Amino acid sequence: MSSSAFEDGEYLSCPFDSSHKVISNHFKHHILRCSQHHPEMKIIKCLFNGTHKIKPQSYYDHLCECPDNPAS
C-alpha cells in the first residue's frame, strides 16, 4: 500500500482502485465498501496486520517489508 501526506492528513491508495485516495481514518470503511464493488479482484490480508490488503503477486514482498512484521 502506498501513502502520501497531504495537508489534511495521511492519504492511502486503495488496493482495489489506485485512483482512490482515502484519508487514513476512513480507510477500513472504504476497503470494505470497495471490495464489495470489485468481487473479481483477488486481495489477501497481511499476516501481521489485517488492515493491509495486498495483491497476490506482491504478498511475499509485503510480508518481508511489512512494518508490523516482528522479524524485521
Secondary structure, DSSP 8 states (H G I E B T S, - for coil): --EEEETTEEEEE-SS-TT-EEEGGGHHHHHHHHHHH-TTS--EE-SS-TT-EE-GGGHHHHHHH-TT-TT-
